[in-house]
Amino acid sequence: MGQAENSDRQDEFSYFGMQSMWGVTKHMGGLKATDELAALCGIGRGTRVLEVGSGVGLTSCHLAAKFGCQVVGVDLSARMIEWATRRAQRKGLSEQAQFRIGDAVGLPFAEGSFDVVLCESVTAFPPDKQKAVNEYTRVARAGGMVGMNEGTWIRPDPPAELVSYCERTMDGAHFLTPDGWRALLVKAGLQDLVVRPQTVNAFRQKLDELSGLEWEDWRERLGATGTVLRMYARDPAFRRYARELMPSMSNARALFYYLGYGLYVGSKP
Ligand SMILES: C[S@@+](CC[C@H](N)C(=O)[O-])C[C@H]1O[C@@H](n2cnc3c(N)ncnc32)[C@H](O)[C@@H]1O
């Protein structure tokens, strides 16, 4: 195997590398949490929405179809953008939901471009989270809303072993407490804050991820499952990677005891 091919494979054997190959991204609470966030942000017909870290475009397309809003999705990954663009085309939403490459910590938009800026399971990843939230706030218009759904330590003092397991297996994900997330919004100058921490469990989370999916989305998920199984059967490097992702018994037990998610919303003065 040549060097370039090898480094492509290294990229694939990562949390986002795998997700962008399989075409599956997710956030805690699924589309039910998305609807709650949309309601808190006042999304309706014609609202100009920016979704930061739009992944494979499930939320952007859902919002465009359900509320008749105009959505721009940005993501760091070109492969995610391709999945999202194809989804919008398939659903006949290409006019309403458009996607381009963009970084949360340096958004390619002028100040005040959007009525609502939202993200789901994204701000946990950039090391400089304050810079990201400042960017969300900058590109929202005065009177507009910033809304986040982010992984949250809902109980104090998560074990160090669990924190490092999450960072290691989820491309450096670093979750905060409700107060930690809230402080970022305050420092960005947002006001009228809403903070809603939520608990989840593994079964509930799976149900939430799958509920609200349309037939074509189900087909895509089934295709992704087939790809994973084929890779597992055929590729020893993938089997090694999959084994590394397996949590220890103590991490498996602790995960959803400590980790939930939170909705964090504020308005720009
Ligand atoms: C856990 S996935 C969630 C995707 C989507 N929000 C969803 O709920 O399905 C996180 C996404 O954020 C993207 N991402 C990570 N860091 C980013 C950054 N600094 N700027 C933009 N996107 C980023 C990843 O490429 C990935 O698509």
The ligand as an SDF file (V2000), in Angstrom:
LIG
                    3D

 27 29  0  0  0  0  0  0  0  0999 V2000
  -20.7850   14.4080   15.9260 C   0  0  0  0  0  0  0  0  0  0  0  0
  -20.9070   15.0550   14.3080 S   0  0  0  0  0  0  0  0  0  0  0  0
  -22.5100   15.8130   14.3670 C   0  0  0  0  0  0  0  0  0  0  0  0
  -22.9880   16.1780   13.0000 C   0  0  0  0  0  0  0  0  0  0  0  0
  -24.3960   16.7550   12.9340 C   0  0  0  0  0  0  0  0  0  0  0  0
  -24.4850   17.9930   13.6770 N   0  0  0  0  0  0  0  0  0  0  0  0
  -25.4020   15.7590   13.4250 C   0  0  0  0  0  0  0  0  0  0  0  0
  -25.9910   15.9890   14.4780 O   0  0  0  0  0  0  0  0  0  0  0  0
  -25.5990   14.7390   12.7450 O   0  0  0  0  0  0  0  0  0  0  0  0
  -19.8390   16.4820   14.3790 C   0  0  0  0  0  0  0  0  0  0  0  0
  -19.6450   17.1520   13.0380 C   0  0  0  0  0  0  0  0  0  0  0  0
  -18.9320   18.3620   13.2570 O   0  0  0  0  0  0  0  0  0  0  0  0
  -17.9320   18.4960   12.2700 C   0  0  0  0  0  0  0  0  0  0  0  0
  -16.8910   19.3470   12.8520 N   0  0  0  0  0  0  0  0  0  0  0  0
  -15.9960   19.0290   13.8090 C   0  0  0  0  0  0  0  0  0  0  0  0
  -15.2360   20.1140   14.1100 N   0  0  0  0  0  0  0  0  0  0  0  0
  -15.6870   21.1160   13.3270 C   0  0  0  0  0  0  0  0  0  0  0  0
  -15.3150   22.4750   13.1430 C   0  0  0  0  0  0  0  0  0  0  0  0
  -14.2910   23.0150   13.8360 N   0  0  0  0  0  0  0  0  0  0  0  0
  -15.9810   23.2230   12.2500 N   0  0  0  0  0  0  0  0  0  0  0  0
  -16.9840   22.6910   11.5140 C   0  0  0  0  0  0  0  0  0  0  0  0
  -17.3830   21.4040   11.6290 N   0  0  0  0  0  0  0  0  0  0  0  0
  -16.7360   20.6420   12.5160 C   0  0  0  0  0  0  0  0  0  0  0  0
  -17.4940   17.0780   11.9410 C   0  0  0  0  0  0  0  0  0  0  0  0
  -16.8970   16.9910   10.6610 O   0  0  0  0  0  0  0  0  0  0  0  0
  -18.8380   16.3580   12.0310 C   0  0  0  0  0  0  0  0  0  0  0  0
  -19.5030   16.3510   10.8060 O   0  0  0  0  0  0  0  0  0  0  0  0
  1  2  1  0
  2  3  1  0
  2 10  1  0
  3  4  1  0
  4  5  1  0
  5  6  1  0
  5  7  1  0
  7  8  2  0
  7  9  1  0
 10 11  1  0
 11 12  1  0
 11 26  1  0
 12 13  1  0
 13 14  1  0
 13 24  1  0
 14 15  1  0
 14 23  1  0
 15 16  2  0
 16 17  1  0
 17 18  1  0
 17 23  2  0
 18 19  1  0
 18 20  2  0
 20 21  1  0
 21 22  2  0
 22 23  1  0
 24 25  1  0
 24 26  1  0
 26 27  1  0
M  CHG  2   2   1   9  -1
M  END
$$$$
